[in-house]
Amino acid sequence: MIKKTLCFSNPAYLSLRNGQLVVKIPEIQNSSGVPDELKEESVVTRPIEDIGVLIIDNKQITVTSGVLEALLANNCAVITCDARSMPVGLLLPLDGNSTQNERFRDQISASLPLKKQLWQQTIQYKIANQAAVLADCTDAETRCMKVWANEVKSGDPHNVEAKAAAYYWKNMFCEIPDFIRDRDGTPPNNILNYGYAILRAVVARALVASGLLPTLGIHHHNRYNAYCLADDIMEPYRPYVDRLVVEIGARYGYDSNLSKEIKMQLLSVPTIEVRMGGKRSPLMIAVSQTTASLYKCFSGELRKISYPEM
């Protein structure tokens, strides 16, 4: 079952009752002029087990410890945002799989040649998917990117990923003068950042469910990054977010402020339809299949990660 992504951008009180997330609006609940019947009708409930990602995007949101415990027990990723509505924190469960200890050991003992081969596969899929997005959204030539995807060697020693990225971003938003992909750059960088944060949470959640440590990457190894493996595995999925951002730009334009409408569109990231192994499924389900196959690579059952193809 596809899990829901919930985002709270207004003041709210989140509590737990009978396995349900209970949402109350303080402005209504504390008003003496509102009838009790209306106050009761304003209370919204959602089954905890149906929630996959929960985003807290307002400083006046109260969350009880019971809610956090129930969310984590059901392997939900909780994202917190700053004053600019940009995600700054990610909360994940510590115990996400019944054979976690064994899986940690397999992940930690994975050989360097295996990790280099897995990174090669990851970048090949990323570049191929980037080429597909360019072909769908722009008039740019993509044959060079398909060639580069086939040129990626084990571990990508020649950094083909960077060459492909430079060409990709140069052509992806060519209608925006001098656009550069930079976390703190001009729009639509802010929209991309928000979409990637949701994607990162989905991937990290799936890694935990597969009994893997999101911190120990196959390529990324920044000592200050707690989600190196999530950043590795999300690479081939990034183009799906990029295509969604192009669609958002065509509909709403690119603005320095993330409107409610834009954020609502970005919340659909987990439900984007992807194709993997000839079958179509929501992105969240595909990511779970990817992380499950990754563990099988660590355990020696497989030699190839399952990634989507655009």
Secondary structure, 3 states (H helix, E strand, C coil): CCCEEEEECCCEEEEEECCEEEEECHHHHCCCCCCHHHHHHCCEEEEHHHEEEEEECCCCEEECHHHHHHHHHCCCEEEEECCCCCEEEEECCCCCCCCHHHHHHHHHCCCHHHHHHHHHHHHHHHHHHHHHHHHHHCCCCCHHHHHHHHHCCCCCCCCHHHHHHHHHHHHHCCCCCCCCCCCCCCCCHHHHHHHHHHHHHHHHHHHHHCCCCCCCCCCCCCCCCCCHHHHHHCHHHHHHHHHHHHHHHHHHCCCCCCCHHHHHHHCCHHHCEEEECCEEEEHHHHHHHHHHHHHHHHHCCCCCCCCCCC
